[in-house]
Amino acid sequence: MSATQILLLVSAYFLVLMIISYFTGKNDSNADFFKAGRQSPWYLVAFGMVGASLSGVTFISVPGWVETSQFSYMQVVFGYLVGYFVVAYLLLPLYYKHNLTSIYEYLSDRFGVVSHKTGAFFFFISRVLGAAFRLYLVAIVLQQFVFDDLGVRFEFTVIISILLIWIYTNRGGIKTIVWTDTLQTLFMILAVVLSIIFINQELNWSFGDFLASDELKAYDKFLFTESFLDRNYFVKSFIGGMFVTICMTGLDQDMMQKNLTCKSLKDAQKNMVSFSLVLVGVTFLFMLLGALLFIYADRNGISIPLMDGSPKSDLLFPEIALNSGLGLTLAITFMLGLIAAAYSSADSALTSLTTSFCVDFLNVEQQEETQQKKTRKRTHIGMSVMLVLVIIAFKYILSSNVIDSLLTVAGYTYGPLLGLFAFGIFTKRQIKDKFVWVVAALSVTIIALVASIPSSYLGGYVLGYELLPLNGLLTFIGLWLISKKGATLSTAP
């Protein structure tokens, strides 16, 4: 597929998104931008959240991870499933009870202003890094297979990507995203299914032949119980996955903002449960695709593409889809899936960052009505510029598999949120609000020091995703030390 063909496809895709944006953003109001008037059908939100949760990271990085980790990621995904039920029946009732625009407003009701700002700050850092990880991935693919041929620098690729997102989210915000995410999820799932079909046909296999093949058996191990010391040991991965979901979905303004657009708590819970079940199945398809890609590459002598002189397994899927002679249909399918997967998470991230910054830091809801829209629009531009700068920085500092990096960072940034919300929900103690930021900063510092300990000092134990719940526990203990018995500012559910 030529660079010109890819550009035409991308242009056509964004034209469709612009049309959706035109109809959903007519009001251009803060109410629609932040909450979509709380009129979103739950099933639409559920389907769209699949794409937003998987993102370009899953679309590219999960298949690329199969070679070294086999299907071990499914252990994390099973943990996700339990975590989604916790979010549905513990956190969503809390958010609907308080009628929140930003979920971190709960911390203000429960503890005070410093807690509110601390929670919002850690979300802000988490979401900036998470959105940048996802957009970085699609940017390097576009750069490697399109813009390098045209002599365009990586920095310009990133600017164009963010600019396109800004254009179609600028007016409708979350109301637009609920609809665009539905379209993007459809494209993404269609892409992975068709990719599996086309590659199997090229190998002269039926899907059943593929599942029964000896080649698949070299990749399909997903239960790792040999040694508790290993990073991918089942219990560690499962518990880590559960807490990743509770934090990266339930305590994340990006994901919860979509749920809060549903008409009622019951609808939001239907959305969360149905979405979680579909997500497990779709992720398994990505693991199968990853194994199939490496089988195909091995049979045809296709090497893992190089980036800056080093093999980059994240680029194997695009290499096979675009450059291995499998036909224009697969190439188009891949590009649509990649673009849809990447932008379905990136657009909502940009919107949630704008929402959180406006509500949590700028107190936009307390401003005069004529000023509120101006504040939101300026913030939206500012968040876009910031994402551009962070993504460009990643090109020079990121070396490991992107999804592994994303989950590792979550252990540092979401831990204080986990501790704050857990303390607010499960205790009735009141804390000394002015010291909350100190507790959070100390917890992250201790976790960073623990993570830097060589495994040889720990008897061979390799630290992994369990750093997230440990971080939350340390924050909880710190909050207990600065707390006292007494009536809370707002009763926990």
N, C-alpha and C positions, 0 to 999 in steps of 0.2 A: 504494500500500500504506500503510495507516494506521499511526500509531505504535503503537497497541494491537496490531495484527496482528503487527508486527515484534517487539514484546515477548513475545507468546505464542510466536512461532517461536523466539526466543532461549532462552526458558525451556524449551521442549520439547527443544531441542538439548542444553542443559546437563544436563537430566535424563538423557538417554542417556549422556552422559559420566560422570555420577555413578554410574550403574549399572555401567559398565565399571570405574570406580575401585573400587567396592565388591568386585567379584570379584577384581581384580588386586592389591588392597592389603590383603587379609585378614591377611597375615603382619605388615605394618607394621614390617618390619625394615630396617636399614641396608643389608644385603646386596642386598635387592630394590630399595631406593630408589636405590642407587648403580650396581648392575651387573645387575639383573634375574636374578641367579643364573647369568648367562651361559648362558641357555637359550632365547634368542630365535631363532625361525626367520629365516634370512637374508633370504628373500624378503619377509617381513613388514616387516623393518627397512628394506629397500630401498624398498618402496612408500611407507612412512610418511615416509621422508626426503625424498621429492619435495615433499610439502607443507611440511615443515619448512624446506627450502631456499628454496622460492619465497615462502612467507609472504604476509601481507597487502600487503607492499610490492610484490611482483610482481603480485598480483591487482588492485591499484588503480593503482599508480604506473607500471608498465611500459606499460600501455595509454595512460595519460595522457602518457607521454614521447614517443609516436610522432609527435605533431604537429611538434615542434621537432627531433627527432633521427632521425626515420624508423625504419628497422630497424637502426640502428647498434649497438644493444645486442647483436645477434646476434654481432657480432665479439667482444665480451667473452665471450659464452656459448661460442663455439668454443674460446676460451682456457680456459674452465672445464673443458671436456671433457679436454683434455690434463692439466690440473692434477689431475683426479680419478684418472687413471692413476698419476700420481706419488704421490698419497696412498695408493693401493691397494698399490703394490709397493715403496714406499720407507718410508713412515711406519707403516703398519699392522703390518708385521713387527717393527718396533722396539717398538711398544706391547705387542704380544702376547708378545714375548720377555721383557720386563720385568714382565709381569703387573700392569699399572698400573690403579689406580682413577682417579687424576687423571693426565693425560698429562704434566703439569708435574713430576711426581715424577722423570721421566727426567733433568731438569736437575739435580736434587739428586744423583742417582747419578753423573752425568757430571762435574759441576763443583763442586757444593756448595750450601749452604743459601741463600745470597744469590741465586744464579742461579735457584734454584727459586722463591723468593719474588718475584723480579723478573718471571719469566715468568708466574707466576700473577697478579701485579698487572696486567700489561698485558692478559691475557685478561679479567680482571675488569672493567677499564675498557671494553674492546672490547665485551664481551657486555652490560654494562649499557646502553651507548649503542645497540647494535644491537637489543636487545629493546625498548628504549624507543622507538626509531624505528618499529618494527613495530606496537607497541601504540598508539602515538600516532596512526597512520594509521587504525586501526579505530575508535579513540575519536572522532576528528573526524567520521567518517562517521556513527557512531551519534548523535553530538551534533547534526549538521546535519539529519539526516533523522528523528530520533526524539525526543531529549530536549529540543531547543529548543522543540518544540511542546508539551512537557509542563512547561516552565518549570524544567527541571533543569539545574544548573550543570555545566560541563565537568569540574570537579574531582570531582564525585560520579560522573559517568560512568566516569572512570578508576578510582576506588576500587572500584566494583562490578565492573569488568572484571578487575582483579587479584584481588579477593576470590574470584570464581568459579574462577579458575585455581588459587588456593591450595587451595580446598576439594577439588578432584578430584585434585590431585597430592600432597597432604599425606601420604598413607599409602603409596601405591604407587610414587611417584617415577617413575624411568625405566621400570619394569616396566609401569606404567599407560600411560605415554606411547607406548611401542612400539605398543600396541593403539589408543589414541585417535588417534594420528597416521595410522594406516591408514584409519580411518573419515574423518578430516578431509581426507586427500588425495583420497579417492574423491569427497567432496562438492565439493571445489575443482575437480577436473578435469571433473566432471559439469557444474558451473556454467558454466565457460568454453565447453564444447562446446555446451550448450543455449543459451547467450547468442548464440553465433554463428549457430546454427540459427534462433532466433526473430527476430533482427534481419534476417537475410537474407530470411526469409519476409515480414517487414514491407516490405522493399524490393522484393519480388517477384523475388528472385534465388534461383537454386540456388547451392550452394557453388562450382560450376564457373564460374557467371556472375560471382560475386564475384572469384574469382582472375583472371579474364580482363578485368575491368573497367578502364577508363581511370582511374577514381577511385583504385583501389588503387595504380596506378603512381605516383601522386603521393606515396605514403608508403613504398613497398616497397624502397627502396635500402638495402642493408645492407653493401656493401663500399665503404669510403671510402679511396681511395688518391691523391687529388689532391695533397695537400700534407702533408708530414711535420710541418709546423708546427701543423696542426690538432689539437685535443684528441682527436677521434674517428678519427684516422688508424689504418688497419687494424693495422699492426704494434704500435703503442702499445696499442691496445685489446686485441689478442690476448694480448700478453705480460702486460699488466696483469691481464686476466681469469684467466690461468693462475696468477699469483701470488696473486690474490685467493682462488682456490679452495684453493691449497696452504695459505694462512694461515687463511682463514675457515672452512675445513672441516678440513684436516689438522692444523692447530695450534690448533684450537678445541675445548675440552672439551665444549661443547654437542653438536657434530656427532659427535665421536669417542666420546662416552659411549654413543651408540646402537650404534655399530659394535662397541664392546667388550662388548656384551651378547650377541653372536653366540657360538655354541658353539666355533668354531675360527677360526684365521686364514684358512683357505681359504674358509669361509663368509662372513667379513667382506669378503674381496676380491670374491667373487661379488656381494655386496650392493653394493659401491662401483661396480663396473663397470656392472652392470645399471641401477642408479639413475642414473648419469651419462648413459647413452644415453636413458633415458626423459625425463630433465630437459631435454635439448636440444629434443626434440620438443614437450614441453609448453610450454616458453618460446616457441617459434615460434608456437604457437596463441595465446598472449597477445599477441604482436606483431600477428597478423592481427586479433584482436579489437580492439586499439587503433585500427588503421586503419579498421575497420568502424564503430567508435563515432564517429569524426570525420566519416566519410562520411555516416552517418545524421544527425548533428547539423547538418551543413552543408545537407543536403536539407530538414530540417525546421525550420531557423531556431533551433536550440537553442544558447544561449550557454553558455560555460564558467562554471560556478557561481562565485560570489564567496565568499571567506572573509575576514573582517575588511577588506572593501572591495577586495580584490585577486582577480583570476582565479586559480583553483586547478584545474589540469588533472587533478589526482588525483581530483577529485570528479565528473568527467564521466561515468564509468561508473555510479556510483550514481545520478546525476541521470537518466540515460536509463533505467536499470533500474527505478527507483522512481517517477519522476514524469512519464514521457513517454507514459503511456497504452498501454504494450505488454502490459499484462495482469498478473494476479496470479501466474501461473506463473513468468514471468521474474523478477518481484520476489522471490518466494520462493527461486528458484534463485540469484539474486544474493546475497541475505542469507545463505543457507546457505554459499555459496562463500566469501564475505567472512569470516564468522565462523570457518569451518574453516581458511581460509588464515592468518588472524591468530593464532588460538590454537594452531595446530599448531606454530608456531615459538616463541610466547611461553611456552607451558607447559614446553617442553624447556629454554628459556633459564633460566627460574626454577629448574628442577631442577638444571641444570648449575652455575648460580651457587651454589646451596646446596651442591652436591657439592664444588666447587672451594674454597669458603671453609672448609668443614668439614675437608677433607683437607689443603689446602695451607697454610692459615693457623692453624687451630685444632688440627691434628694429632689429629683425632677418633679415628683408628684406634689411637692410643696411649692413649686414655682407658679407664677401666673400662667394661665392657660395659653396666652399668646407666646410665652417664652418656652414652653415645654417642647414644642415641635422643633424649634431652632436648636435647643440643647441636644435633642435626640439625633438630629441630622449631623450636627458637628461631631458628636461622639462617634457616630457611625463611620465618618470619614477618618477620624483619629484611630479607631480600632483597625481599620483597613490598612493604614500606613504602618501601624505597629506589626501586623501580621507579615507584611512584606519584608520588613527588616529582620524579623526572627527567622523566617523561612530561608532567606539568603544566608544568614549566619549558619544555619544547619548544614548547608552544603560543605562548609569548611570544618565542622566539628563532629558530625555524626558519622560513625563508622559501622555500628552493628545493625542487625536486622531491625527494621523500623518498628514492628509490633512489639518486639522484645524491649526495645528502648522505651516505647510508650507505656507499657505496663510497669517497667522499672521506675520511671519518673512518677507514676501514680502513687507508688509507695511512699514517696516523700511529700507530695503536695496534698494528697487527699486525707492523710492520716489525721491532721489537726481537725478537719471537718468531721471525720468519723467520731473523734473524741468529744467534740463540742456537742454534736447532735445527740450522741448516746448519753452524755451526762444530763442534757436537758430533758430527754424523754424518760430515762430510767431512774432519775433521782428527783427529789423535791428540794434539794439544797440550793442555796443562793451563793454565788461566787463573788469575789472581789473583782469586778469587771475590769478595772484598770490594769490588772496583771495578766489578763488572758493572753495578750500578744507575747508576753515573756514565756509563758508556758508553751505556747505553740512553737515559738522559735527554738526553745531548748529541746523540745521533742524531736523536731526535724534535725537539729544538730546531732543529737545522740544517735538517731537512726543512721545518719550519714557516717558517723564514726563506726558504728556497728557494721555497716555494709562494707566498709573499707578493710575490715579484719580479714586477713588471708585465711582460706579454708583450712590450711595446715594448722593454724592456731586453734581451730575449733574441732579438731579430731577428724578432719575431712568433710565436715558438714558444709554444704554450699547453700548460702542464703539465697532466697528467691522472693516470690510474691508475698510470703508471710511477713515481710517488712511492713506492709500496709496495716494489717490488724495490730501488729506490735506498736507501730507509730500511734494508732488510735488509742491503744491501751495506755501508753505513756502519757498522752495528752489527758486522758480520763483521770489518771492518778494525779497528775499535776493540778487539774481543776479541783479535785477533791481536797488537795492540800491547801488551796486558797479559798475554800468554801466554808460555809457554816449553815447550821440548821435555821430554818425560817421560811416564811411565806415567799413563794416565787412571784415574779412580776406577772406571770401568766401561767395558769395551770396546765401541766402537760396532759396529753390525752390519756 
